[in-house]
Amino acid sequence: MAKEKTAVKESMKQIEKMSYALTMPDGTVIEGSTSLRQFAPNTAKGFKNSGFQVKVSDGKYSGNIMIIDYEKQERI
């Protein structure tokens, strides 16, 4: 009886990143990067989005950057 060989192929998951540079009204520049993540499902509309979200702050400025990647949108 011959033994069957099975090959295990490991795939490297590529992490998608977004880099940003924000120039504020006073000339302050905020730079950084963030990776793709899944957002909470929108059960009322029946879908789940993925995208990039990061909180930025520097001196007198702070806020959120949120970019949705609609190509990765999933129906739930």
C-alpha atoms as one frame of an Amber mdcrd trajectory, in Angstrom:
protein
   0.000   0.000   0.000   1.524   3.309  -1.067   1.395   6.289   1.219  -0.085
   9.407  -0.297   1.957  12.556   0.135   0.119  15.787   0.739   1.752  19.130
   0.273   0.820  21.873   2.662   0.985  25.271   1.077   1.171  28.253   3.369
   0.049  31.525   1.921   1.370  34.764   3.257  -1.452  37.168   3.966  -0.518
  40.584   2.637  -1.450  43.395   4.994  -2.961  46.343   3.178  -1.787  49.686
   4.530  -2.758  53.298   3.973  -0.281  56.115   4.554  -1.416  59.657   5.181
   0.000  63.158   5.537  -2.338  65.906   6.759  -1.438  69.571   6.611  -3.372
  71.660   9.127  -4.265  75.350   8.680  -1.354  76.438  10.916   1.146  74.397
   8.851   1.362  71.447  11.256   1.842  68.173   9.350   0.555  64.899  10.782
   1.922  61.751   9.107   1.291  58.091   9.762  -0.135  54.849   8.453  -2.858
  52.377   9.342  -3.873  48.923   8.150  -7.097  47.577   6.677  -9.690  46.457
   9.226 -13.283  45.268   9.315 -15.923  47.602  10.708 -18.932  46.545  12.756
 -21.729  45.085  10.614 -24.570  47.398   9.586 -27.427  45.018  10.352 -30.110
  47.563   9.428 -28.800  47.795   5.837 -27.449  44.231   5.678 -23.746  44.651
   4.947 -20.290  44.745   6.510 -17.571  47.138   5.352 -13.805  47.050   5.579
 -11.499  50.006   5.357  -9.022  52.210   7.155  -9.624  54.147  10.351  -7.211
  56.023  12.543  -7.443  58.701  15.235  -5.058  61.606  14.676  -4.089  64.374
  17.060  -1.361  66.941  17.327  -1.454  70.074  19.463  -4.771  71.843  18.952
  -6.101  69.421  16.305  -7.623  65.972  16.704 -10.065  63.799  14.820 -10.692
  60.581  12.937  -9.885  59.480   9.402 -12.221  56.794   8.065 -11.944  55.455
   4.521 -14.294  52.657   3.390 -13.136  50.197   0.724 -16.416  49.410  -1.053
 -14.789  46.645  -3.126 -14.482  44.631   0.094 -18.100  45.192   1.164 -19.870
  41.956   2.171 -23.592  41.211   2.359 -24.740  39.702   5.654
